[in-house]
């Protein structure tokens, strides 16, 4: 029997925040994907993914003997409407382990059957959405963006009924934790301050241990979570990623990207880009993501207020509300600073001072306006700007209809690069190389993701495996990657939609 070396602090320290539960056995488990690099990082032996029990283990028919599977409770605002009880309707936290780098990691199933939180759902998942999560998670990891990752995906050998019958699958997900804004909302909605305080202290001990025991530790937790989210959303924006469903139960307090449902990567630059079939009003559009993050953080702050001041002490409440409001109001500036830092790297500017902030932000804004008005591919434009830094602007100019407008902007950019070189002594070749390290050559192009998932649904994993190999090397510009670097035909992009897969 396998042992993963679990040490399950959540189950041990937070009774009342979960229900102990078992995965539903499946008839014909078969391993579709195994993440050897991640398994090694976790300190798991190779036979976990390659032994005779691998398929049964990752489909839920066989559990590690030290697993304590639980369905976690949480609430959440979904598209702005509050649900006081959501919870793991098709997921189970198997346990936690400390990896080779000393980091505590959750290992959880997704699609492992009904739980007490299923709300009428079947608790299952299909091959396509589970492989999407594996694919996008690995792409984000390769891009250096904090993310949950897939350890394995196992087919179940039974159908899942959505719009049609689809082959079923179970994902094994690894996360820094599954603590969410919605976890706090669950207990705050019930007025259970004892469990709320225990949850907050647990979260601090797990993610922000320097705050443990500090008098203002809950305000410190809010600040730490907000600052992590400011950086994370900036990283999303700088690669054109659209999460698609930024509900409060999908905001991880660790600062990782979690829950790859109706996500997509933008092609032609459009601040209003929405791909999710369920986001009818554009609530989670590309440019709205920083605003929604702030809104979610305000909801998190509301759950912490009762812990920060005695509800009977009006003066204390007034003081704390002021501190919290100031912190939430600081989020846009934190995000803008993180965003500009990434944008400067993409522009090849490495010697900036605070006095340059307004002019550099304007330079970026004007560049993005050019991309928008001329419907230029976001990823290609940034990547080809690096070639322009080496004196080869034609590949970039080929993306634009109004080349005069681009040339005028390039003149401003070159003047700024010249000042940057004078300050830091950076030559054109070094600038271009560093720019290529900030703007990927390859992202998960939506049409290629759909192509790979459609083939996998019909038991052909070759397109998935080829795409995965490319996405794990996003900075490479090899000739063999040409197909993966090009955008979809306009008629495909125009009607593209993503679905949550529930």
N, C-alpha and C positions, 0 to 999 in steps of 0.2 A: 504494500500500500504506500502511495506517495505521501510525503510530508513536505510542505512548502516552507516550513519555518515561520508559520503565522504567529503573530502576537496581536491579538484583536482588542485594541484599546477602546474602540467605539462601542463594541458589544459589552465590554466589561465596565466601562465608566459611565455610559449613558443609558441605563435602563429606562424604558418608557418611550424611547425614540425610535423603536423598531419592533418588528415582529419576527421571531425566529421562523424560518420557512425552508422548504426543500425545493430544488428544481424538479420539474416534471420530466420523467424519463422519456426518451425518444426511441423510435424503433430501429433506425439504421444510421448511427453516427458515422460521419466521415470528415476528416480534417481537410479543410479547404485552404487554410492559410495559417502559417506559424511564423512567429517573429523571433528568429534565433538570436539576433543582436539584443533585443529587449529581454529575452529569457536569460541571457548571460548577464546582462546588467542587473537583473533581479537576483542573480545568484542561483538560478534554477539549473539543475543538471540537464544535459542534452536529451536524455531519454524522456523527459517530460513532454517534449514536442515530437520526439521521433520513436518512442517506445511503442509497444503493442497496445498500450492503454490510452494513447494520446487522444484518439477520437472520442472514446467514452468519457474521458476526463473533461474535455472541453465542450462536450455536449451536455454535461450534467448528469450522465448516468453513473459516473464514478466520481467521488469527491476526495480531495486530499483528506487524510484522516484528522488533520488539525484544523480543517475548515469549520467555521461556525456560520453557516449561511443565514443572512438576515435581510429582510426587506425594510429599507429605511423609510421613515415618515418625513414628509415635508409638505408644505403648502406652496402657493405661488400665484403671482399675477400673470395670467396668460392673455396676451394682447390687451393688457390694461385691466382686465376683469379678475377679481380675486377669488380663488378657490381655497377654502380653508383646509381642505385635505386632498392632496394628490398622492405622493408617495411612490415607491418603486412598484409600479403596476406590472412590469415585466422584467425586472432586474433583481439581482441578489448580490449583496456584498459577501464574498466568500471569506475574506479576511484581509489582514494587513501584514506586510513584511518589511523589513529594513533591507534596502538593496546594498550593492557593493560600495556605493558612495555614501552610505549612512543615511539615506533618505527613506522615510517611511512612505510606503506606497499601498494603495488599495488595489485589490484584485477582485473584480466583479463580473458577474454574468449579465448579459442583456439578451432578452428573448428566451428566457428559460422557463416560461410558463406563468400561469396565473398566481397572483399573490392576494392577500386581503386588500390591497390597494388598487386592484385592477379595474374597478369601476365598470364592470361589464365587458372589458376587453378580454382577448384570449391569452394575453401575456406572451405572445410569440412574436417572432420576427422573421423576415424573409432574407434570402441570400443577398439580394441586391443591396438593400440598405445597410446590412452588416458589413459587406465588403466595401461599401462607400466609406463607412466610418474608418475602416482599416486604411483605405487608400488616402483619404484626406488627412487623417491623423499622422500618417507617415510623411506626407508632403509637408505638413505644417512643422513637424519636428525637424525635417531637413532644412526648412527655411529659418530655423532658429526661433520659432514662435512657441511659447509654452502651450502644451497640449496634452490631453489624455491620449493614450495610444492603445492599439489593439495588440494583445499577445497572441490571440488565435481567433479563428472563425471556423466553426464546425457545422456542417450540414446535418440536418436531423433526420432526413429520409421521410418526412411527412409534409403535406401541403399546408400552407398558410393562406387563408382566404381574405383577400382584399378586394380590389376591383375584379380580380381574377384569382384563380388558384396559382400560388407561387411556391417554389421550394423553400422550406424553412431552414433557419440557421440560428446559431447561438454565437454571440460575440463575447470574448473575454477581454474586458477593458481594464487598463492600468491607469490609475490617477493618483496625484498627490493626496487627494482625499475627495470624497463626494459631498463635502459640506457646501451648502448653497445658501444664498439669501433666503430661499424658500424654507430651508431647515429652521431658521430662526423665526420665520413668519408662522410656522406651524405652532410653536409654543407661545409666541406673542399673541396670536389670535385667541388662544385659550386662557390667556392671563396666567399661565403657569410660570411664574417668575423664578421659582426654584430650579426647574429644569432648564429654563432659559439661561440662568446664570451659570449653571453647570456646563451647558453647551458652549457658552461664550468663553469660559475658562478653558474648556477642552480645546476649543479652536485656537486660542492664544497659545496654549502649550504646544500645540501641533505645528502651527504655522508662524507664530511670532513669539517664540519663547522669551526674548528679552523683555517683553511687556508683562510677563507673569508676576502677579503680586503688586504691580504698580498701582498707585491710587487712581490714576485716570486711565487704566488699562483698556476700558471699553471704548473710550474715545480714540485711544491709540490703535485699537483693532480696526475701527472704522477708517482711520487715516491710512493704515497699512493696506487694507483691502482696496480703498479708493486709489491709492497710488499704483498698486499692481494693475488695477483695471485700466488706469490712464495709459500705462505703457502697453498693455496687451492690445487695447483697441487701436492705438497708434500703429502697432505692428500689423494688425489686420488691414488697416486703411492703406498702408504703404505697399501691400501686395495685392490690393483690390479684392480682399476677401469679404464676403457677406454671409454672416452667420445664418440669418433667415428667421430665427425664432428666439430672440433675446428675452424670453420670459424670466421672471426672477428665479424660478427653479432651475434655470439654465445658466446662472451666473455663479461660478465656482469661487469660493473665497480664497482659494489657493492662487488665483490668477492664471489658471490654465483655461484653455479653450475646451469646452465640454459639449457633447451632444451634437454630433454632425448629422442633423436631419436634412432640412431643405436648404442646405448651404450651397454656395456657388462662388466661383471667382469671376469677377467682372472682366469683360473683354473690351469693347469700345467704352471709353470713359464716360460715365454718366452718374452724377451724384445721386440721382433718383432711382438708380437701378434696383429692381426688386425681381427676384426669381421665384420665391416661394409661392406655391399655388394657394396657400391659405392666408397670405398677407395682402388682403384686398385693398387696404387703405395705405399701404406703404409705410406702416409703422416702423418696420425694421429695414428700411431702405439703406443703401450703402452710407449716405451722408448722415443719416439719423442715428447711426450706431453710437457715437459719443454722447448724444443727448439721451438716448435710452439707457446707456450705462449710468449716467448721472441720475436719471429717474429711478433706476433700480437701487442705486446706492442710497437714495433718499428713503426708499422703503426699508432698506437694511437699517438705516439710522433710526427709523421709527421703532424698530424692534429693540434697539439697544437703549433707548431713552429711559425706560423704567429701571434699568440697571445703573444708570448714571446719577440719578437723583431720587430722593425720597418723594413719592407722589404727593405727600402732604406738605412738602416744603416749597412754597410757591417761588421764593427767591432763588432756591437752588435749581428749580425747573427752568426758570427764566434764564439763568446763567448758562445752563447746559444747552438749552435750545439755541441760544446765541452762538455757542461754540460749535455746535453741530451744523448750524446754518452756514457759518463761516467756512467750515471744512467742505461742505457740499458745494458751496459757491466757488471754492478753490479748484474744484475738479477740472473745469474747462481749461484753466491755465496750465495745470499739470499735464493734461492731455495734449494741449497745443505745443508745449515744450518738447514732449516726447515725439510728437508727430514731426515737428520741425527738425529735430535731431536726425531722425531717419531720412527726412527729405533732403537735408543737407548732404548726407552720405550719398544719396542717389544723384544729387546734382554735382558731386565731386568737390564739395566745399568742406574743408577740414580745419580751417584756421579762424573760425568765426568768434566774435565777441558779442555780448549782449547788445551792444550798439548796432550790430548788424541785423538783429532779429526782425524788425519791421520791414526792412528792405528785402531780406531774404524770403520772408513770408509772402511778400508781394510778388517776388519773382516766381515762387512756386504757384501762387494763385493764378498768375497770368499764363503760366505753362499749362496748368490744368484747364483753364478756360479755352486755350487753343485745342487741347485734346477733346474737350467736350463739344465745342462748336463744329469741329471737323470730324467727329466720331472716330477718333484715332484709338487704336488698340493700346490700352494702358501699359501692359507688360512690354510689348515690343517697343513702344516709344521710349520708355525709361532705359531699356537695354541698349537701344541704338544710340541714345544720347552719349553713351560711353564711347562708341565709335567716333562720334563727332568730337569728343575730347581729344582724340588722336589725329584729328584733321581729316576725318572721313565722314562728312555729314550726309552724303547722298542716300545711304540706306534709310536714314531718318527722314530726309526730305521726301522720299518716295511714299511715305505714309500720309502726307498732307496734300490737300487740294490747293489750298492757299499757301503757297510756299513763301510768298513775300512776308506774310504775317509771322511765319516761323523764323525766317531769316532775321527779322527785326528783333525777335525775342532772343535768338542765338547770339546776336551782337551784344545784348545786355548781359547774357550769361557768360560770354567769353571775357567781358570786361571784369565781371565779378571773379571769375576763375584766375584772371591775371593778378588781381589784388590778393587772392588766396595764395597764389604761388609766391608772391613777393613776401607774404607774411610767414609762409612755412617752407619755402624752397621746394615745392612739389612740382615735378615735371609732368608733361602731358601723359606719358606712358604710365607712370605711377598713378596719376589721377584716374585714368581709364580703368586700370586694373582694380583699383579700390571701388570704383563705381560698379563694376561687374560683380563685386562682392556684396553689393547692397541691392541690386536689381536682378532678380532671377531670369535666366533664359527660358525656363520651363515652369509652368504652373499646371495644376490639374485642369486642363481645358475641358469645359463642360461636355462637349460632344464626344470627346475621347473617354471621359469617365462613363458616360451613358453607354457607349459602345462596349466598353470592357464589362460593365455590369450586366448588360443584356446577354453577352456571350456567356458569362459565368452562370447566369440563370439557366442557361441551356447546357451547363456542364462543360463549357469550354473556358478554362482558366488562363489560357495562353495570353489573350489580350490584356487581362488584368495583371498578369505577372510582368509583361513587357512594360506596361505603363508604370507599374510600381517601381521597377528598376530605374526608369528614367526620373521619376519624381524624387527618388532618393538622391539624385545628383542635380539639383535645380540650377546650379551655377554653371554647369558645363555647357559648352556650345558646340558639341561634336556634330559633324555633318549628319550622323545617323539619327540625331534628335530633331531634324528639321520638321518632320511631320508633327511632332509633339509641341513644337514651339509656335506653330502657326495658328491663328484664330480659326474658328469655324466659318463656313460660308455665311454670308449675311442672312440668307433665308432661314438657316438653322438657328442662328443667334436670335433672330427677331421673335421667334415663338417659344423660346426655351423656358421651361418651368421646372421647378424642383418640388418634391413631395416629401412629407415628413416620414413616411414609411411605417407609421404606427398601425 
